[in-house]
């Protein structure tokens, strides 16, 4: 099987990206299309069950739900203190780059979560459920941010708010993503698979397959 990848040129650490958050904000970011039911379920659970636990200790923390087409149920979450729903934005990268951390509180996940790959490609810490971690080779250190249950999730979020990972981790995370999730690497793997299949079937020659891809 050929795994998923991420656009590492677009999603990279970039201090020049404008900061979309208010001064002094401790933003916890979630990105995704907000009419997709699994995303709606995820942000609803985090806003209702996890965020109050976080804000009990860190009242400056805010949960930013970043993504197009928020449903009425998502919009109603803004009645919870500390929840911000942006709706469609021209670029999600500033929200990832300047967040204190990102979250992927998926309770049902279908396939590799691009939001996790994008945040890690930008060297941002991510707290995630086991469902959101499925199929992802997490960089060293990030395995400890997989959390079960509202209390466990809040504990990990608070730990990262108190003590964010430093620049050494950010460099190691980026290198990890470059080594495992660059699209060029996956494209080569795909060509190899097609070459193997074509050879077994007496089909296209490898050069022709590579040219077609």
C-alpha positions as CSV (number, residue, x, y, z in Angstrom):
1,X,0.0,0.0,0.0
2,X,1.1,3.6,-0.7
3,X,0.6,5.8,2.3
4,X,-0.7,9.4,2.5
5,X,1.6,12.4,2.3
6,X,1.6,16.1,2.9
7,X,2.7,19.1,0.9
8,X,5.9,19.9,2.8
9,X,6.6,23.0,0.8
10,X,3.3,24.6,1.6
11,X,3.0,23.3,5.2
12,X,6.3,24.2,6.8
13,X,7.4,26.3,9.7
14,X,7.1,29.9,8.6
15,X,7.5,32.8,11.1
16,X,6.5,35.3,8.4
17,X,2.9,34.1,8.4
18,X,0.7,36.7,10.0
19,X,-0.6,36.0,13.5
20,X,-4.4,35.8,13.3
21,X,-4.9,35.6,17.1
22,X,-5.4,38.4,19.6
23,X,-2.3,39.5,21.6
24,X,-1.6,37.1,24.5
25,X,-4.0,34.5,23.2
26,X,-3.3,30.8,24.0
27,X,-5.0,29.4,21.0
28,X,-5.9,25.7,20.6
29,X,-6.6,25.1,16.9
30,X,-8.7,22.6,15.0
31,X,-8.8,22.8,11.2
32,X,-11.2,21.1,8.8
33,X,-14.4,21.3,6.9
34,X,-17.0,22.0,9.5
35,X,-20.0,20.4,7.8
36,X,-18.4,17.0,8.0
37,X,-20.1,15.1,10.7
38,X,-16.9,13.6,12.2
39,X,-15.4,17.0,12.6
40,X,-18.7,18.4,14.1
41,X,-18.7,15.6,16.6
42,X,-15.0,16.1,17.4
43,X,-15.2,19.9,18.0
44,X,-18.5,19.5,20.0
45,X,-16.9,17.0,22.3
46,X,-13.8,19.1,22.8
47,X,-15.7,22.3,23.4
48,X,-18.2,20.7,25.8
49,X,-16.1,18.2,27.7
50,X,-12.4,19.1,27.4
51,X,-12.2,22.9,27.1
52,X,-13.9,23.7,30.4
53,X,-11.4,21.4,32.2
54,X,-8.5,23.3,30.4
55,X,-9.9,26.8,31.2
56,X,-10.4,25.9,34.9
57,X,-6.6,26.0,35.1
58,X,-5.8,28.2,32.1
59,X,-8.7,30.7,31.6
60,X,-6.8,32.5,28.8
61,X,-7.0,29.3,26.6
62,X,-9.3,29.5,23.7
63,X,-10.5,26.9,21.2
64,X,-10.4,28.1,17.6
65,X,-12.5,26.1,15.1
66,X,-11.1,27.0,11.7
67,X,-12.8,25.8,8.6
68,X,-15.5,26.5,6.0
69,X,-19.2,25.7,6.2
70,X,-19.7,25.5,10.0
71,X,-23.1,23.9,10.8
72,X,-25.6,25.5,13.1
73,X,-24.5,23.1,15.8
74,X,-20.9,24.3,15.4
75,X,-21.9,27.9,15.5
76,X,-23.8,27.3,18.7
77,X,-20.6,26.2,20.4
78,X,-19.6,29.9,20.5
79,X,-21.9,30.2,23.4
80,X,-19.3,28.2,25.4
81,X,-16.7,30.6,26.9
82,X,-13.4,30.4,25.0
83,X,-14.8,29.0,21.7
84,X,-14.2,30.9,18.5
85,X,-15.7,29.7,15.1
86,X,-14.0,31.4,12.2
87,X,-15.9,30.0,9.2
88,X,-14.0,30.0,5.9
89,X,-10.6,31.5,6.0
90,X,-8.3,32.2,3.0
91,X,-5.4,30.2,4.5
92,X,-5.4,27.8,7.5
93,X,-1.6,28.0,7.9
94,X,-1.4,31.1,10.0
95,X,-3.9,29.5,12.5
96,X,-1.7,26.4,12.7
97,X,1.6,28.3,12.8
98,X,0.7,30.6,15.7
99,X,-1.4,28.2,17.8
100,X,-0.1,27.1,21.1
101,X,-1.1,23.6,19.9
102,X,-3.4,21.9,17.6
103,X,-5.9,19.2,18.5
104,X,-7.5,16.3,16.6
105,X,-10.2,15.0,19.1
106,X,-11.8,12.6,16.5
107,X,-14.0,10.0,18.0
108,X,-14.6,8.4,14.6
109,X,-11.9,8.7,12.0
110,X,-11.9,7.5,8.4
111,X,-8.4,7.3,7.0
112,X,-5.3,9.3,7.7
113,X,-6.1,12.7,9.2
114,X,-4.6,15.4,7.0
115,X,-5.0,18.0,9.8
116,X,-2.5,16.0,11.9
117,X,0.0,15.7,9.1
118,X,-0.3,19.4,8.3
119,X,0.3,20.5,11.9
120,X,3.2,18.2,12.3
121,X,4.7,19.4,9.0
122,X,4.6,22.9,10.5
123,X,6.3,21.5,13.6
124,X,3.3,22.2,15.9
125,X,2.4,19.9,18.7
126,X,-0.9,18.0,18.3
127,X,-3.0,16.3,21.0
128,X,-5.0,13.6,19.4
129,X,-7.2,10.6,20.1
130,X,-6.2,7.1,19.1
131,X,-8.8,7.3,16.3
132,X,-7.0,10.4,14.9
133,X,-3.6,8.7,15.2
134,X,-4.6,5.7,13.1
135,X,-2.3,5.1,10.2
136,X,0.2,7.8,11.2
137,X,3.8,7.3,12.2
138,X,4.1,10.0,14.8
139,X,7.5,11.7,15.4
140,X,9.4,11.0,18.6
141,X,7.7,12.7,21.5
142,X,4.4,13.0,19.8
143,X,3.4,9.5,20.7
144,X,2.9,10.8,24.3
145,X,0.2,13.2,23.1
146,X,-2.3,10.5,22.2
147,X,-5.1,10.8,24.8
148,X,-8.2,8.9,25.8
149,X,-11.2,10.5,27.4
150,X,-11.9,14.1,28.3
151,X,-9.8,14.1,31.4
152,X,-6.8,12.6,29.7
153,X,-7.1,14.9,26.8
154,X,-7.2,18.0,29.1
155,X,-4.2,16.8,31.0
156,X,-2.1,16.6,27.7
157,X,-3.4,20.0,26.5
158,X,-2.5,21.6,29.9
159,X,0.9,20.0,29.9
160,X,1.7,21.5,26.4
161,X,0.4,24.9,27.5
162,X,2.6,24.9,30.5
163,X,5.7,23.5,28.7
164,X,5.7,23.7,24.9
165,X,8.2,21.6,23.1
166,X,11.3,23.5,22.2
167,X,13.1,24.3,18.9
168,X,15.1,21.0,19.1
169,X,11.8,19.0,19.0
170,X,10.5,21.2,16.1
171,X,13.6,20.5,14.0
172,X,13.4,16.8,14.7
173,X,9.7,16.8,14.0
174,X,10.2,18.5,10.6
175,X,13.0,16.1,9.6
176,X,10.8,13.1,10.6
177,X,8.0,14.4,8.4
178,X,10.3,15.1,5.5
179,X,11.6,11.5,5.7
180,X,8.2,9.8,5.9
181,X,5.5,12.0,4.4
182,X,7.0,13.9,1.4
183,X,4.8,13.4,-1.6
184,X,7.8,12.6,-3.8
185,X,8.6,9.6,-1.6
186,X,5.0,8.3,-2.0
187,X,5.0,8.9,-5.7
188,X,8.1,6.8,-6.1
189,X,6.5,4.1,-4.1
190,X,3.4,4.2,-6.3
191,X,5.6,4.0,-9.5
192,X,7.4,1.0,-8.0
193,X,4.1,-0.7,-7.3
194,X,2.8,-0.1,-10.8
195,X,6.0,-1.2,-12.3
196,X,5.9,-4.4,-10.3
197,X,2.2,-5.1,-11.3
198,X,2.9,-4.2,-15.0
199,X,5.9,-6.5,-15.1
200,X,3.9,-9.4,-13.5
201,X,1.1,-8.9,-16.0
202,X,3.4,-8.4,-19.0
203,X,2.1,-4.9,-19.4
204,X,3.7,-1.5,-19.7
205,X,7.4,-1.2,-19.4
206,X,8.7,0.6,-16.3
207,X,9.8,3.7,-18.3
208,X,6.3,4.0,-19.8
209,X,4.6,3.7,-16.4
210,X,6.9,6.4,-14.9
211,X,6.2,8.7,-17.8
212,X,2.4,8.2,-17.4
213,X,2.6,9.0,-13.7
